[in-house]
Amino acid sequence: MASYEIEKKYLIHTLPENLDSYPYHEIEQGYLCTEPVVRIRRQDNAYYLTYKSKGLMIREEYNLPLTKDAYLHLKEKADGKLITKRRYLIPLTPYTIELDVFSSPVPDLWLAEVEFPSEEEALSFQAPEWFGEDVTNDSKYHNSSLSRL
């Protein structure tokens, strides 16, 4: 099923207090292709194959479930480095901040993403004070780019 992802991405310089009080997911992902983006991901104990179209703030996205065996088979074919991170889910009514704390390939990189139901909401979003620079339009912060470092 196709959907559109409308999100903004921010560099984070200081992690929020009580970070471990928020729910999180352990994520490992690799890229089979970066143009177009074809990604495999393990999120906790679930596995996915994702296609993402070109774009920065607005991208078409397809997610398909994988079995663990299929994920492990495709993982051997991934180009570049595997990305590992912990994704914290922090409420910011009416949104959820997805705060990624990377382990590899860029340890100590912290990125926050916020998804929106419309382009208008994304463009009018006022980021919390603890957010750093808006890097939405900087493709070097796409996970597919980080996997090639």
N, C-alpha and C positions, 0 to 999 in steps of 0.2 A: 504494500500500500504506500503510495507516494504522499509525502507531506512537505510543507515548506518550513524551514527552520529560519526564524528571524531572531538573531541574537547579537548582543554586544559583548565585547571582551575587554577586560581591563587587567593591566599589570598591577600586582599587589606587592607592596614593600614591607608592610607590617601585618602579620596575621592577627585576626581578632582574638580577644581574650576568650577563654572557655571554649576553644575550638573543639576539644574532644567531647563537649556536651552535645554536639550536633550529630545527627546520623550521617553515615558516610558509606561509600562503596570503594572496594579495592578494584582497580581497573588495570588491565594489561591490554595493549592493542598494538597491532602491526599493520602495515600497508602493503597490499598486493600491487597497487598502482596509485600514483599520485595525480595523474591527469588522464581521465577523471579520477577522483578519489574513490578507491575501493579499499575498505578497511575491515579487519576482523577485530573483534573485541571480546574479552572475557570481563564481565562485570560480576564480581562475587562468583556465583556458581551458574551464571547464565552466559550464553555465547551467541554472538551476532555477526552477520556480514552486513556491511553498510555501504551504500553508494551515495556519494554527494556530488552535486553538480558544481560547476565553477561559481564563484561569487564570494563576497566578503560578509556583508551583514545578512543577506537573504540568499538561501541556498535550498535547492530541492534535495530531499533526502528520502532514501528507501532503506528500511531495516528488515532483515530477514533472520529468523532464528537459525542457529547452527547447533549441531550436537557437539559434545565435548571432543569426540574423535575427529569430527570434521574440522573443528577449530585447531586441534593439535596438528592435523595433517597440513592445513593451510599455513599455520604458523611457521613451518619449515620453509615455506615459499615466500615469506615476507621480505620485502626490500628494506634496506636501511636498518635502523635500530628499533627494537621494541620500546614502546613507551610504557612506563609503569607510574601510577599515580594514585593518590587517595583523593576521592571527590567528596567534599563535605557539602551537605544540603542545608543552607542557612535561609530561614524564612525572611522575606522582606515584602510584606503584604503590598500588592496581591501577587508578587513574584516569588521565585526561589532563586537564590544565588547558588550557583554551582562553583565552589571554590576548589580548584585542582592544585594539590601540593605534589609536585613531581619528585620521583625518586630517580628516574632515568628517562631520557639520556641527559637531561639538564637538571641535576640535583639543585634544590633550593630555588627553582622557578615556581612562582605562585601566580596563577591566573584565575580570574573570576569571570564567569559567563552568566548572563541573564537572558532568558528567552522571553519573547513577547508575542502576543497574538496578532499584532499588526505593526506595520512599518511606522505608523504615526506614533504609537506608544513607544517604540524603540527610540525614535528621534526626539521625543519629549522627556525621556527618562532622566531623572536627576540621580546621579550615582551617590552612594553613601560617602561620607568624608574619608573613610579608611581605604577607598579605592584609589589606585594610582592612575596612570595614564590610560586613556581609551586607546586600545590597540586593535580595535575592530577592523580597521582598514589596512592593517599591516600584516600581510600574508606570512611573514616570518614567524608569527605566533600561532599559525595553524599547526595542529598536531602533526599533519602530514609533512610540513616543513621541518619541524623539530626532529622527526624520525630520520632526516637526512643529514643531521649535524655530525 
